[in-house]
Amino acid sequence: MNNDDIKALIEASINNSEVNITGDGCNVAVVVVSPEFEGKSLLQRQRMVYDSVDEHIRNGTIHALAIKSYTPSQWEQQQDK
């Protein structure tokens, strides 16, 4: 599975999301920005991302997934740093 495939899965699962991926297909780090994260805890956000690729984690296609999730306003603040 390549990064474009992972990006497509996450973007299809989380509305209005922007996904940036680094790493290789089995060990990746993702940054996901979406208004869907408004009012959700960090754990809820991570579950949303994991749910979108869960099948590929369970079957071993993706071995490790590091997640950073932001609302659009949080992402904007992050970029100002």
N, C-alpha and C positions, 0 to 999 in steps of 0.2 A: 504494500500500500504506500503510495507516495503522498507527499505533503498536500498536493492539490486535492486528492481524494479526501483526506482528513478535513481540510478546510471546507470542502463542499458539504460534507456530512454535518459539520457544526453549523454552518450558515443555513442549511436547510432545516435544522432543528430549532435554532434560536432566531426568532424574527429580528430583522433589521440589524443583524450582527456584522461586525467587521472582524476578521480573523487574520492574525499574523502568526506564522509558524516558523520555528527554527528547529534544526536537528534533522535526523534522517527518519525514514518511514516507521521505524519500530521504537524509536526513543525520541520523543518530540516535546517541545515547549510551545505552548500556545498562549497568545494574548487575545482575549475576546472582549470586544466592546459592544454593548447593546443596551438600549433603553429597557429591555426586558429585565435587567438586573436591578432596576429601581426598587427599593424597599425590601430587597432580598438579602439574607445573610450571606457571608462568604461561603458557608457550607452549602446553602441552597444553590448558589451560583455554580459551584463546582459540580454538584450533582446534575445540574442542567447540561453542563458540558460533557461530563462522563456519560450521561444517558445517551447522548448523540453518537458516541463511539463505543458504547458498552460491548456490543457484539464482537468488535474487533479487539478489544482488550481481553475478553473471555477466550477468544480462539487463538490468542497469541500473536496476532498480526501487529498489534501495538503492544510493546512491552512496558513502556513507561510514558506517562503523560504528565507534564508539569503545567499547571494552569494559573494564569493571572487573569482576573476578570474585573472589568470596570464598567461603570455607567459612562455615558458620553461626557458628563461634567467631570467625573473623576479622572477620565482619560485626558481631558483637556488640562486639568491641574497637574497631572503627571508629566505632561509634555512641557509645561512651563518650568519644571525643576531642572 
